[in-house]
Amino acid sequence: MASIKTNCKQAETALKHFLKYYGWPIVSGVLLAIVLLQYQQKLAENSVRPINSFSSAVEKAMPAVVNIYTQRQVTTNTYSHPINPILQRFFKSKTTPVNKIESSLGSGVIVSSDGYILTNHHVIKRADKVKVVMADGRNRVATVIGFDEPTDLAVIKVDITNASPLIFGNPNNVKIGDVVLAIGNPYGIGQTVTQGIVSATGRHGLHINTYEKYIQTDAAINSGNSGGALINSQGDLIGINSSLYSQNGGSNGIGFAIPVDIASYVLDSIVIRGRVVRGWLGVVVEEITPSLAEALALENLNGLVLTDIKVNSPAAKAGLQIGDIITHIDETPIVDGNLSMHSIAQTPPGQKISLRVLHQGAEKSFLVVIGQRPEKNIGRVNVIN
């Protein structure tokens, strides 16, 4: 019995001795093994999900992109009985008016929590009914608030709660080579994402619209993408997809989006005033190019040559003449003529601006009161107070 107690005592002493010198290393080893296992699990998860994935940007933006379906009733004349097309012109009095419904589709972007949506004007043009289907499957009949033909933009609104608007990115941060994603409803197959880069910025002279400052991208834009979102890799809106260059109707890697600075200006104008009001000088200009500068014997000069001045326009009233060269607007030198004309268009009518002009060979300053640009169709539908 004594020997058993002695053995137990010795075993207890040995265990204490073991724990004293080896206990903490064992505990540390166990904790290290747990950390290593967790690290390996994280590595396995990352190997499944590529590091260069843009899924987080898409998840952020997709709830704000909607599908738009429009209907329009049109009246056509048809014959009560089949007739040879060659003989149709002799039977005009026997035609019968027939009403039919034309349908079209496009996309849009939710830009406010109370249901305002930006889209292209050509998507909803002359539509009798505009239906919006959201990413979560909800659908609503939309009200057209207003449109702006010179930029091909329109604002519609749906009665909805808990809308997820898309955040506007900074247009000054959009650079050639940036990765971009286009989201829309091509050919009506459902919400689709395509990826590309910014191919060019400030594209104009395409004669698509009156005011052009497009973002060009090679992200696939097809029929039905119009009015959808062009986002950056963070999921912020940088443009409204508008058109594509194609000889066969499909995407050839040349698509155009209206940048958010223009879209934001049009949106605010329509929501606040019901229409877009633009500043107007009443001139036709041509930007100075190297060849034009050589022809005019000008050196190191940027500016806009006045090639025509409208009668009784603000420019005419201020004393400007054909052949004058505008070099500065409010002391800001003209570097890009298209951007300068955009800045004048966004100047409120009635505001005075200073123009530095090369007038009859001498530099001269003119104070011009900006007028309101005449619009053939101002696009006023509703006024939201």
C-alpha positions as CSV (number, residue, x, y, z in Angstrom):
1,M,0.0,0.0,0.0
2,A,2.9,2.3,0.9
3,S,4.5,1.6,-2.4
4,I,1.3,2.5,-4.3
5,K,1.1,5.9,-2.5
6,T,4.8,6.5,-3.2
7,N,4.3,5.7,-6.9
8,C,1.3,8.1,-7.1
9,K,3.3,10.8,-5.4
10,Q,6.1,10.3,-7.9
11,A,3.7,10.4,-10.8
12,E,2.1,13.6,-9.6
13,T,5.4,15.2,-9.1
14,A,6.5,14.1,-12.6
15,L,3.3,15.5,-14.1
16,K,3.7,18.9,-12.4
17,H,7.3,19.0,-13.5
18,F,6.2,18.2,-17.1
19,L,3.5,20.8,-17.2
20,K,5.8,23.4,-15.6
21,Y,8.4,23.0,-18.4
22,Y,6.3,21.8,-21.4
23,G,2.7,22.9,-20.7
24,W,2.8,26.4,-22.3
25,P,4.7,25.1,-25.5
26,I,1.9,22.5,-25.9
27,V,-0.9,25.0,-25.5
28,S,0.9,27.4,-27.8
29,G,1.3,24.7,-30.4
30,V,-2.4,23.8,-30.3
31,L,-3.4,27.5,-30.7
32,L,-0.9,27.9,-33.6
33,A,-2.4,24.8,-35.3
34,I,-5.9,26.3,-35.0
35,V,-4.7,29.6,-36.5
36,L,-3.0,27.7,-39.4
37,L,-6.1,25.7,-40.1
38,Q,-8.2,28.9,-40.3
39,Y,-5.6,30.5,-42.6
40,Q,-5.7,27.5,-44.9
41,Q,-9.5,27.7,-45.0
42,K,-9.3,31.4,-46.0
43,L,-6.8,30.5,-48.7
44,A,-9.1,27.8,-50.0
45,E,-12.0,30.3,-50.1
46,N,-9.9,32.8,-52.0
47,S,-8.8,30.2,-54.5
48,V,-12.5,29.6,-55.3
49,R,-13.3,33.3,-55.7
50,P,-10.8,35.1,-58.0
51,I,-9.0,38.1,-56.5
52,N,-9.8,40.2,-59.6
53,S,-13.6,39.5,-59.4
54,F,-15.9,42.5,-59.8
55,S,-18.8,40.7,-58.2
56,S,-19.0,43.1,-55.2
57,A,-19.4,46.1,-57.7
58,V,-22.1,44.2,-59.6
59,E,-23.9,43.2,-56.4
60,K,-23.9,46.9,-55.4
61,A,-25.2,48.2,-58.7
62,M,-27.6,45.5,-60.0
63,P,-30.6,46.3,-57.7
64,A,-30.6,49.8,-59.2
65,V,-30.8,48.8,-62.8
66,V,-34.3,48.1,-64.2
67,N,-35.8,46.7,-67.4
68,I,-38.2,49.0,-69.3
69,Y,-41.0,47.8,-71.6
70,T,-43.0,50.3,-73.6
71,Q,-46.2,50.0,-75.6
72,R,-47.5,52.4,-78.3
73,Q,-50.7,52.3,-80.2
74,V,-50.3,53.0,-83.9
75,T,-52.9,53.1,-86.7
76,T,-52.3,51.5,-90.1
77,N,-54.4,51.2,-93.2
78,T,-55.2,47.7,-94.4
79,Y,-57.4,46.3,-97.2
80,S,-60.5,44.3,-96.4
81,H,-59.5,41.7,-98.9
82,P,-56.1,40.5,-100.1
83,I,-55.0,42.4,-103.1
84,N,-52.0,42.5,-105.4
85,P,-49.5,45.1,-104.2
86,I,-49.2,46.5,-107.7
87,L,-52.9,47.3,-107.7
88,Q,-53.1,48.7,-104.2
89,R,-52.7,52.3,-105.3
90,F,-56.0,52.1,-107.2
91,F,-58.0,51.0,-104.1
92,K,-57.0,53.6,-101.5
93,S,-60.6,54.4,-100.7
94,K,-61.2,50.8,-99.7
95,T,-58.6,50.7,-97.0
96,T,-59.7,50.2,-93.3
97,P,-57.8,51.8,-90.4
98,V,-56.5,49.2,-88.0
99,N,-55.0,49.8,-84.6
100,K,-52.1,47.8,-83.4
101,I,-49.7,47.8,-80.4
102,E,-46.0,48.3,-81.0
103,S,-43.7,47.2,-78.2
104,S,-40.1,48.1,-77.4
105,L,-37.6,47.5,-74.6
106,G,-34.7,49.1,-72.9
107,S,-33.1,49.7,-69.5
108,G,-33.0,52.4,-66.8
109,V,-31.2,53.3,-63.6
110,I,-32.8,54.1,-60.3
111,V,-31.2,57.4,-59.1
112,S,-33.3,58.3,-56.0
113,S,-34.9,56.4,-53.1
114,D,-38.3,57.8,-54.0
115,G,-38.3,56.1,-57.4
116,Y,-36.9,58.5,-60.0
117,I,-35.3,56.6,-62.9
118,L,-32.9,57.9,-65.6
119,T,-33.1,56.3,-69.1
120,N,-32.7,57.3,-72.7
121,H,-35.4,59.4,-74.4
122,H,-35.5,57.1,-77.4
123,V,-36.4,54.2,-75.0
124,I,-39.7,55.8,-74.0
125,K,-40.3,58.2,-77.0
126,R,-44.0,58.4,-77.9
127,A,-44.9,55.5,-75.6
128,D,-48.5,55.2,-74.3
129,K,-47.4,52.9,-71.5
130,V,-44.1,52.5,-69.7
131,K,-43.7,49.4,-67.5
132,V,-40.7,49.0,-65.2
133,V,-39.5,45.6,-63.9
134,M,-37.0,45.8,-61.1
135,A,-34.2,43.4,-60.3
136,D,-36.2,41.8,-57.5
137,G,-39.1,41.1,-59.9
138,R,-41.4,43.9,-58.8
139,N,-43.1,45.7,-61.7
140,R,-44.7,49.1,-61.9
141,V,-46.3,51.4,-64.5
142,A,-44.1,54.5,-64.7
143,T,-44.9,58.1,-65.1
144,V,-42.9,60.1,-67.6
145,I,-41.7,63.2,-65.8
146,G,-39.8,64.8,-68.6
147,F,-37.2,64.3,-71.4
148,D,-34.4,66.2,-73.1
149,E,-34.0,65.4,-76.8
150,P,-30.6,67.3,-77.2
151,T,-29.0,64.7,-74.9
152,D,-31.4,61.8,-75.4
153,L,-32.2,61.5,-71.7
154,A,-35.5,61.1,-69.9
155,V,-36.7,60.9,-66.4
156,I,-39.5,58.6,-65.3
157,K,-40.9,57.7,-61.9
158,V,-42.4,54.7,-60.2
159,D,-44.4,54.5,-57.0
160,I,-42.1,52.3,-54.9
161,T,-40.6,52.1,-51.4
162,N,-37.2,50.9,-50.4
163,A,-35.7,51.7,-53.8
164,S,-31.9,51.2,-54.0
165,P,-30.5,54.2,-56.0
166,L,-27.1,54.0,-57.7
167,I,-24.4,56.3,-56.4
168,F,-23.0,58.8,-58.9
169,G,-19.3,58.5,-59.5
170,N,-16.9,61.5,-60.0
171,P,-16.8,62.2,-63.7
172,N,-13.3,63.8,-63.3
173,N,-12.0,60.4,-62.1
174,V,-13.0,58.5,-65.3
175,K,-9.8,57.8,-67.2
176,I,-9.0,55.9,-70.4
177,G,-8.1,52.3,-69.5
178,D,-10.3,52.1,-66.5
179,V,-12.3,48.9,-66.1
180,V,-16.0,49.4,-66.6
181,L,-19.1,47.2,-66.5
182,A,-22.3,47.7,-68.5
183,I,-25.6,46.5,-67.0
184,G,-28.8,46.3,-69.0
185,N,-31.4,44.1,-70.7
186,P,-30.0,43.2,-74.1
187,Y,-32.6,41.8,-76.5
188,G,-34.9,41.4,-73.5
189,I,-33.2,38.2,-72.3
190,G,-32.8,39.6,-68.8
191,Q,-30.4,41.6,-66.7
192,T,-26.9,41.1,-68.1
193,V,-23.4,42.4,-67.2
194,T,-20.6,42.9,-69.7
195,Q,-17.1,44.0,-69.0
196,G,-14.6,46.3,-70.8
197,I,-12.5,49.4,-70.4
198,V,-12.9,53.1,-71.1
199,S,-11.8,53.5,-74.7
200,A,-12.1,57.3,-74.9
201,T,-13.7,60.2,-73.1
202,G,-15.3,63.4,-74.3
203,R,-16.3,61.8,-77.6
204,H,-18.2,64.3,-79.8
205,G,-18.9,65.2,-83.4
206,L,-20.7,61.8,-83.9
207,H,-23.9,63.6,-84.8
208,I,-26.0,61.3,-82.6
209,N,-27.2,64.2,-80.4
210,T,-26.9,67.9,-80.1
211,Y,-24.8,67.8,-76.9
212,E,-22.2,65.1,-77.0
213,K,-19.5,64.2,-74.5
214,Y,-19.6,60.5,-74.6
215,I,-17.6,57.9,-72.7
216,Q,-16.6,55.3,-75.3
217,T,-16.2,51.7,-74.1
218,D,-15.7,48.2,-75.6
219,A,-18.0,46.7,-73.0
220,A,-20.7,45.0,-75.1
221,I,-23.7,47.2,-75.6
222,N,-26.6,45.8,-77.6
223,S,-30.2,46.6,-78.4
224,G,-32.0,46.8,-75.0
225,N,-29.0,48.1,-73.1
226,S,-30.0,51.7,-73.9
227,G,-30.7,53.6,-70.7
228,G,-28.7,51.1,-68.5
229,A,-25.8,51.7,-66.3
230,L,-22.1,52.0,-67.0
231,I,-20.3,51.5,-63.7
232,N,-16.7,51.6,-62.5
233,S,-15.0,48.8,-60.7
234,Q,-16.3,50.2,-57.3
235,G,-19.9,49.9,-58.5
236,D,-20.5,53.7,-58.9
237,L,-22.5,55.0,-61.9
238,I,-20.3,56.8,-64.4
239,G,-22.6,56.8,-67.5
240,I,-25.9,56.0,-69.0
241,N,-25.5,53.5,-71.9
242,S,-26.9,55.2,-75.0
243,S,-25.8,53.9,-78.4
244,L,-23.4,51.7,-80.3
245,Y,-21.5,51.9,-83.5
246,S,-22.4,48.9,-85.6
247,Q,-22.8,48.0,-89.3
248,N,-24.8,44.8,-88.6
249,G,-26.8,45.8,-85.5
250,G,-24.6,43.8,-83.1
251,S,-21.9,44.9,-80.7
252,N,-18.5,45.7,-82.4
253,G,-16.8,46.9,-79.3
254,I,-17.6,50.5,-79.9
255,G,-20.3,51.7,-77.4
256,F,-21.2,55.1,-76.1
257,A,-22.5,56.2,-72.7
258,I,-23.6,59.7,-71.5
259,P,-21.4,60.8,-68.6
260,V,-22.9,61.4,-65.2
261,D,-22.2,65.1,-65.2
262,I,-24.5,65.6,-68.1
263,A,-27.0,63.1,-66.7
264,S,-27.0,64.7,-63.3
265,Y,-27.6,68.2,-64.8
266,V,-30.6,66.9,-66.9
267,L,-32.0,64.9,-64.0
268,D,-32.0,67.9,-61.6
269,S,-33.4,70.3,-64.2
270,I,-36.3,68.0,-65.1
271,V,-37.1,67.1,-61.5
272,I,-37.0,70.7,-60.3
273,R,-38.4,72.6,-63.3
274,G,-40.0,69.9,-65.4
275,R,-37.6,70.6,-68.4
276,V,-34.1,71.5,-69.2
277,V,-33.3,75.2,-69.7
278,R,-30.0,76.0,-71.4
279,G,-27.9,79.1,-71.8
280,W,-27.4,80.5,-75.3
281,L,-25.0,82.8,-77.1
282,G,-26.5,82.4,-80.5
283,V,-23.3,81.6,-82.4
284,V,-22.0,78.9,-84.6
285,V,-18.3,78.2,-83.8
286,E,-15.4,76.2,-85.2
287,E,-12.6,75.1,-82.9
288,I,-9.1,76.3,-83.9
289,T,-7.1,73.4,-85.3
290,P,-3.4,73.4,-86.3
291,S,-4.5,73.7,-90.0
292,L,-7.0,76.5,-89.3
293,A,-4.4,78.3,-87.2
294,E,-1.9,78.1,-90.1
295,A,-4.6,79.4,-92.5
296,L,-5.3,82.3,-90.2
297,A,-1.7,83.0,-89.5
298,L,-2.1,82.3,-85.8
299,E,0.5,80.9,-83.5
300,N,0.0,79.0,-80.3
301,L,-3.7,80.0,-80.0
302,N,-6.6,78.0,-78.7
303,G,-10.1,79.2,-79.2
304,L,-13.3,79.3,-81.1
305,V,-13.8,81.1,-84.3
306,L,-17.3,82.6,-84.8
307,T,-18.5,81.4,-88.2
308,D,-22.1,82.7,-87.8
309,I,-24.1,84.9,-85.3
310,K,-27.8,84.8,-85.0
311,V,-29.8,88.0,-85.4
312,N,-30.7,89.6,-82.1
313,S,-28.8,86.9,-80.2
314,P,-26.9,87.7,-77.0
315,A,-23.6,87.6,-79.0
316,A,-25.0,90.0,-81.6
317,K,-26.3,92.4,-78.9
318,A,-22.9,92.4,-77.2
319,G,-21.1,93.4,-80.4
320,L,-19.4,90.2,-81.4
321,Q,-18.8,89.8,-85.1
322,I,-18.2,86.9,-87.5
323,G,-14.5,86.1,-87.6
324,D,-13.9,87.0,-83.9
325,I,-12.0,84.3,-81.9
326,I,-13.1,83.6,-78.3
327,T,-10.0,82.7,-76.3
328,H,-11.3,82.9,-72.7
329,I,-14.6,82.5,-70.9
330,D,-14.7,84.2,-67.5
331,E,-10.9,84.3,-67.6
332,T,-10.7,80.5,-68.2
333,P,-8.7,79.7,-71.3
334,I,-10.4,77.6,-74.0
335,V,-8.7,74.3,-74.2
336,D,-11.5,72.1,-75.4
337,G,-14.1,73.8,-77.5
338,N,-16.8,71.2,-76.9
339,L,-16.5,71.5,-73.2
340,S,-16.6,75.2,-73.4
341,M,-19.9,75.1,-75.3
342,H,-21.2,72.7,-72.6
343,S,-20.3,75.2,-69.9
344,I,-22.2,78.0,-71.7
345,A,-25.2,75.7,-72.1
346,Q,-25.2,75.1,-68.4
347,T,-25.0,78.8,-67.5
348,P,-28.4,80.1,-66.3
349,P,-30.1,82.5,-68.7
350,G,-29.8,86.1,-67.5
351,Q,-26.3,85.5,-66.0
352,K,-23.4,87.7,-67.4
353,I,-20.2,86.1,-68.6
354,S,-17.0,87.8,-69.7
355,L,-15.5,86.8,-73.0
356,R,-11.9,87.6,-74.0
357,V,-11.9,87.9,-77.8
358,L,-9.4,88.4,-80.6
359,H,-11.5,91.1,-82.3
360,Q,-10.2,92.7,-85.6
361,G,-6.7,91.7,-84.7
362,A,-6.7,93.1,-81.2
363,E,-7.6,91.5,-77.8
364,K,-10.8,92.8,-76.4
365,S,-13.2,91.8,-73.6
366,F,-17.0,91.6,-74.0
367,L,-19.7,91.3,-71.3
368,V,-22.5,89.1,-72.6
369,V,-25.9,88.4,-71.0
370,I,-26.6,84.7,-71.6
371,G,-30.0,84.1,-73.3
372,Q,-32.2,81.0,-73.2
373,R,-31.6,78.5,-75.9
374,P,-34.7,78.0,-78.2
375,E,-35.8,74.4,-78.1
376,K,-38.1,72.8,-80.7
377,N,-39.4,70.3,-78.1
378,I,-38.7,71.2,-74.5
379,G,-39.9,67.9,-73.2
380,R,-42.1,69.2,-70.4
381,V,-44.4,66.5,-69.1
382,N,-44.9,67.1,-65.4
383,V,-43.6,69.8,-63.0
384,I,-42.5,68.5,-59.6
385,N,-42.6,71.3,-57.1
